[in-house]
């Protein structure tokens, strides 16, 4: 902690080393896939995130060695959401000459990062970690603007299916409905410097994702009293040619591929809302997508991050 506030020392008897005069100051808030939920503040050292210090290079943002995936902990000593490095000798500093730097961060922290890439998956053993994954980045900071305020947003995509009662299914039929996403990627590499997800040769789009049990919610349209909502988390991807949805309801199975007309990619931090329509034995998928942007500051965080 002493090193963090070294730049604020008013004792002018000792000379200040310009290489360590301007430490980065990190604050962060966490946000969830629930668009109605407020931002949460970390208040204890059990919450750790990975922070990477970047500069502009010929190939884009480059890591300022050795500040890649530095473990930062919530200090838990104030109402403000400050984070400090787990080790004092890992504090990044801004150049005294004024060059710009970027700060990228993800949560929960993992020791499995290799070359700024973190393997993630949505299978049973990795789903909890992946579903908690948050990311934020603040660019163009310098010695005069060195306090970053990271808004840690969901890194994956939220898939939502909405069904109106009576169009054409009854409430009882919707309560027993099952929706499965097929032909999806279940594993990939999360890039800790820009928050994107990439796929290796072994990350085949052959997985299935079962949406959660239908949940009755208040309708947002005037002509329907209530709707049933099913949701799941998916990996962001620009490769959706194999993606399809299977809906089983009232003894019928409906299958429809994702097409360029309804979806072309999945973006991290976006919600994709499908409102299927049915005609005889056919199902049509209509999709609307939007970034989950209506967060607002809230109370203290209550969940527990799972370190990978």
C-alpha positions as CSV (number, residue, x, y, z in Angstrom):
1,X,0.0,0.0,0.0
2,X,2.9,2.4,0.7
3,X,4.1,2.0,-2.8
4,X,0.7,2.8,-4.2
5,X,0.6,6.2,-2.7
6,X,4.3,7.0,-3.2
7,X,3.5,9.7,-5.7
8,X,1.5,11.5,-3.0
9,X,4.5,11.8,-0.6
10,X,5.0,15.4,0.4
11,X,8.4,14.8,2.1
12,X,10.7,16.6,-0.3
13,X,13.9,15.7,1.5
14,X,14.4,12.6,-0.5
15,X,14.5,12.7,-4.4
16,X,11.6,11.1,-6.2
17,X,12.5,8.4,-8.8
18,X,10.6,9.4,-11.9
19,X,10.3,5.8,-13.0
20,X,8.1,5.1,-9.9
21,X,6.5,8.4,-9.3
22,X,3.2,7.8,-11.1
23,X,1.6,4.4,-10.2
24,X,-1.6,3.3,-11.8
25,X,-4.6,3.5,-9.5
26,X,-7.3,0.8,-10.1
27,X,-10.9,0.9,-9.1
28,X,-13.6,-1.4,-10.4
29,X,-17.3,-2.2,-10.2
30,X,-18.9,-5.5,-11.3
31,X,-22.0,-5.8,-13.5
32,X,-24.2,-8.9,-14.3
33,X,-26.2,-10.2,-17.2
34,X,-29.3,-9.0,-15.3
35,X,-30.1,-5.7,-17.0
36,X,-32.2,-4.6,-14.1
37,X,-29.4,-5.2,-11.5
38,X,-27.2,-2.5,-10.3
39,X,-23.4,-2.5,-10.3
40,X,-21.8,-4.1,-7.3
41,X,-18.7,-3.1,-5.3
42,X,-16.0,-5.4,-4.1
43,X,-15.1,-4.9,-0.5
44,X,-12.8,-7.8,0.4
45,X,-9.4,-9.2,-0.5
46,X,-11.0,-12.5,-1.5
47,X,-11.9,-10.9,-4.9
48,X,-9.0,-11.0,-7.3
49,X,-8.8,-9.9,-10.9
50,X,-6.1,-10.0,-13.6
51,X,-4.7,-6.6,-14.8
52,X,-2.5,-6.1,-17.9
53,X,-0.7,-2.8,-18.6
54,X,-0.5,-2.0,-22.4
55,X,1.1,0.5,-24.8
56,X,0.5,1.2,-28.4
57,X,2.8,-0.6,-30.8
58,X,3.1,-1.5,-34.5
59,X,0.7,-4.4,-34.1
60,X,-1.7,-2.6,-31.8
61,X,-1.7,-2.8,-28.1
62,X,1.4,-4.4,-26.7
63,X,2.0,-5.6,-23.1
64,X,4.3,-3.5,-21.0
65,X,6.6,-6.2,-19.6
66,X,6.4,-7.6,-17.0
67,X,2.9,-6.3,-16.2
68,X,0.8,-9.0,-17.8
69,X,-2.0,-10.7,-15.8
70,X,-1.0,-9.1,-12.6
71,X,-3.1,-10.3,-9.7
72,X,-5.0,-7.4,-8.1
73,X,-7.0,-7.7,-4.9
74,X,-9.8,-5.6,-3.5
75,X,-8.4,-3.8,-0.5
76,X,-11.6,-3.8,1.5
77,X,-10.7,-0.8,3.6
78,X,-13.0,1.8,2.2
79,X,-16.4,2.3,0.6
80,X,-14.7,3.0,-2.7
81,X,-13.8,0.0,-4.8
82,X,-10.0,0.2,-4.9
83,X,-7.8,-2.7,-6.0
84,X,-4.1,-3.1,-5.2
85,X,-1.5,-5.6,-6.6
86,X,-1.0,-8.8,-4.5
87,X,2.7,-8.0,-4.5
88,X,4.2,-4.5,-4.1
89,X,6.9,-5.2,-6.8
90,X,4.2,-5.7,-9.4
91,X,2.8,-2.1,-9.5
92,X,2.7,-0.7,-13.0
93,X,3.9,2.9,-13.4
94,X,3.2,5.5,-16.0
95,X,6.1,7.1,-17.8
96,X,7.2,10.4,-16.4
97,X,7.5,11.6,-20.1
98,X,3.7,11.4,-20.6
99,X,3.3,8.4,-23.0
100,X,-0.2,6.9,-23.1
101,X,-1.0,3.5,-21.5
102,X,-4.0,1.2,-21.5
103,X,-5.3,-0.9,-18.6
104,X,-7.2,-4.2,-19.3
105,X,-8.7,-6.3,-16.6
106,X,-10.8,-9.5,-16.2
107,X,-12.5,-11.3,-13.3
108,X,-12.1,-13.9,-11.7
109,X,-8.3,-14.1,-11.7
110,X,-6.7,-17.2,-13.2
111,X,-3.2,-18.6,-13.2
112,X,-3.9,-20.4,-16.5
113,X,-3.2,-17.5,-18.8
114,X,-0.6,-18.2,-21.5
115,X,0.4,-15.4,-23.9
116,X,-2.5,-13.3,-22.8
117,X,-5.0,-16.1,-23.6
118,X,-7.2,-17.9,-21.1
119,X,-8.8,-21.2,-22.0
120,X,-12.5,-21.2,-21.1
121,X,-15.4,-23.6,-21.6
122,X,-19.1,-24.0,-20.9
123,X,-18.9,-27.7,-20.1
124,X,-19.7,-28.9,-16.6
125,X,-16.2,-28.4,-15.2
126,X,-15.7,-24.9,-16.6
127,X,-19.2,-23.4,-16.8
128,X,-19.2,-21.7,-13.4
129,X,-15.9,-19.8,-14.0
130,X,-16.9,-18.8,-17.6
131,X,-20.3,-17.6,-16.6
132,X,-18.7,-15.2,-14.0
133,X,-16.2,-13.9,-16.5
134,X,-16.1,-10.1,-16.6
135,X,-13.9,-7.7,-18.6
136,X,-13.1,-4.0,-18.8
137,X,-10.5,-1.8,-20.5
138,X,-9.6,1.9,-20.1
139,X,-7.4,3.4,-22.8
140,X,-5.2,6.5,-23.2
141,X,-4.3,7.0,-19.6
142,X,-1.1,8.8,-18.6
143,X,0.7,10.2,-15.5
144,X,-1.8,13.1,-15.2
145,X,-4.8,10.7,-15.6
146,X,-3.8,7.6,-13.8
147,X,-6.9,6.5,-11.9
148,X,-8.8,4.0,-14.0
149,X,-12.5,3.3,-13.2
150,X,-13.1,-0.1,-14.6
151,X,-16.7,-1.1,-15.3
152,X,-16.4,-4.9,-15.4
153,X,-19.0,-6.1,-17.9
154,X,-20.0,-9.7,-18.8
155,X,-17.6,-11.1,-21.3
156,X,-19.9,-13.7,-22.8
157,X,-23.2,-13.5,-24.7
158,X,-26.7,-13.9,-23.2
159,X,-29.2,-15.9,-25.2
160,X,-32.9,-15.3,-24.3
161,X,-36.0,-17.0,-25.7
162,X,-39.4,-15.4,-25.0
163,X,-42.7,-17.1,-25.5
164,X,-46.1,-15.5,-25.1
165,X,-48.9,-17.5,-23.5
166,X,-51.5,-18.5,-26.1
167,X,-49.2,-18.0,-29.1
168,X,-49.8,-20.8,-29.7
169,X,-49.0,-22.7,-26.5
170,X,-50.9,-22.7,-23.1
171,X,-49.3,-21.8,-19.8
172,X,-49.1,-25.4,-18.9
173,X,-47.4,-26.3,-22.1
174,X,-44.9,-23.5,-21.8
175,X,-44.0,-24.5,-18.3
176,X,-42.9,-28.0,-19.6
177,X,-41.1,-26.6,-22.7
178,X,-37.5,-27.4,-23.3
179,X,-35.1,-25.3,-25.5
180,X,-31.7,-26.5,-26.6
181,X,-29.0,-24.7,-28.6
182,X,-27.1,-27.0,-30.9
183,X,-23.9,-26.8,-33.0
184,X,-22.4,-24.3,-30.6
185,X,-18.8,-23.7,-29.5
186,X,-18.4,-24.8,-25.9
187,X,-14.7,-24.0,-25.6
188,X,-12.3,-21.3,-26.7
189,X,-9.6,-18.8,-25.8
190,X,-10.4,-15.6,-23.9
191,X,-8.1,-12.7,-24.8
192,X,-7.3,-10.8,-21.6
193,X,-6.2,-7.7,-23.4
194,X,-9.3,-7.0,-25.5
195,X,-12.0,-9.2,-24.1
196,X,-12.6,-11.2,-27.3
197,X,-12.9,-15.0,-27.7
198,X,-11.1,-17.0,-30.3
199,X,-11.2,-20.7,-31.3
200,X,-8.6,-23.3,-31.9
201,X,-8.8,-26.2,-34.3
202,X,-10.0,-28.5,-31.4
203,X,-12.8,-26.0,-30.5
204,X,-15.4,-27.6,-32.7
205,X,-18.9,-26.2,-32.9
206,X,-20.6,-29.4,-31.9
207,X,-21.8,-28.6,-28.4
208,X,-25.3,-28.3,-26.9
209,X,-26.5,-25.7,-24.4
210,X,-29.7,-26.4,-22.6
211,X,-31.6,-23.2,-21.6
212,X,-32.7,-22.8,-18.1
213,X,-36.2,-23.9,-16.9
214,X,-38.9,-21.6,-18.2
215,X,-39.5,-18.6,-15.9
216,X,-42.8,-16.7,-16.0
217,X,-42.3,-12.9,-16.2
218,X,-44.4,-9.8,-16.6
219,X,-45.0,-9.1,-20.3
220,X,-43.5,-6.1,-21.9
221,X,-46.1,-5.9,-24.7
222,X,-49.7,-4.8,-24.3
223,X,-51.3,-7.8,-26.1
224,X,-49.8,-10.4,-23.7
225,X,-50.4,-10.7,-20.0
226,X,-47.4,-12.8,-19.3
227,X,-44.4,-14.4,-21.1
228,X,-42.1,-17.3,-20.4
229,X,-38.4,-16.7,-20.6
230,X,-35.6,-19.2,-21.0
231,X,-31.9,-18.1,-20.9
232,X,-28.4,-19.4,-21.3
233,X,-24.8,-18.1,-21.6
234,X,-22.9,-18.7,-24.9
235,X,-19.4,-17.9,-26.1
236,X,-19.1,-14.9,-28.4
237,X,-18.5,-15.9,-32.0
238,X,-18.5,-14.8,-35.6
239,X,-18.9,-18.4,-36.7
240,X,-22.6,-19.2,-36.5
241,X,-23.2,-21.4,-39.5
242,X,-23.8,-24.5,-37.4
243,X,-25.9,-22.8,-34.8
244,X,-29.5,-23.9,-34.4
245,X,-32.3,-24.0,-31.8
246,X,-34.4,-27.0,-30.8
247,X,-37.8,-26.3,-29.1
248,X,-39.7,-29.2,-27.6
249,X,-43.3,-28.3,-26.6
250,X,-46.6,-30.1,-26.4
251,X,-45.2,-33.3,-27.9
252,X,-43.7,-31.5,-31.0
253,X,-40.0,-30.9,-31.8
254,X,-39.2,-27.7,-33.8
255,X,-35.7,-27.1,-35.2
256,X,-34.5,-23.9,-36.8
257,X,-31.0,-22.9,-37.9
258,X,-29.6,-19.5,-37.2
259,X,-29.4,-17.6,-40.5
260,X,-28.0,-14.3,-41.7
261,X,-31.6,-13.0,-41.5
262,X,-31.8,-13.5,-37.7
263,X,-28.2,-13.5,-36.4
264,X,-24.7,-13.3,-37.9
265,X,-22.6,-13.2,-34.7
266,X,-22.6,-13.3,-31.0
267,X,-20.9,-10.4,-29.2
268,X,-19.6,-10.4,-25.6
269,X,-21.8,-8.3,-23.3
270,X,-24.8,-8.5,-25.6
271,X,-28.2,-10.0,-25.1
272,X,-29.8,-11.8,-28.0
273,X,-33.6,-12.0,-27.6
274,X,-35.5,-14.6,-29.8
275,X,-39.2,-14.5,-30.0
276,X,-40.1,-17.6,-32.1
277,X,-43.3,-17.8,-34.1
278,X,-45.0,-21.0,-35.1
279,X,-47.0,-22.0,-38.1
280,X,-48.2,-25.6,-38.3
281,X,-45.0,-27.7,-37.9
282,X,-42.6,-24.9,-38.6
283,X,-40.8,-22.4,-36.3
284,X,-39.4,-19.1,-37.3
285,X,-36.8,-17.3,-35.3
286,X,-36.9,-13.5,-34.9
287,X,-34.0,-12.0,-33.1
288,X,-33.2,-8.6,-31.6
289,X,-29.8,-7.8,-30.0
290,X,-28.5,-5.0,-27.9
291,X,-25.6,-4.3,-25.5
292,X,-26.6,-4.7,-21.9
293,X,-26.2,-1.0,-21.2
294,X,-28.7,0.1,-18.6
295,X,-26.6,-0.8,-15.5
296,X,-26.4,1.6,-12.6
297,X,-24.3,1.6,-9.4
298,X,-25.6,-0.7,-6.7
299,X,-24.6,-2.3,-3.4
300,X,-21.8,-4.5,-2.3
301,X,-21.1,-7.7,-4.1
302,X,-22.5,-10.8,-2.5
303,X,-21.4,-13.6,-4.9
304,X,-18.1,-15.5,-4.7
305,X,-15.7,-15.6,-7.6
306,X,-14.3,-19.0,-8.5
307,X,-10.5,-18.9,-9.2
308,X,-9.5,-21.1,-12.1
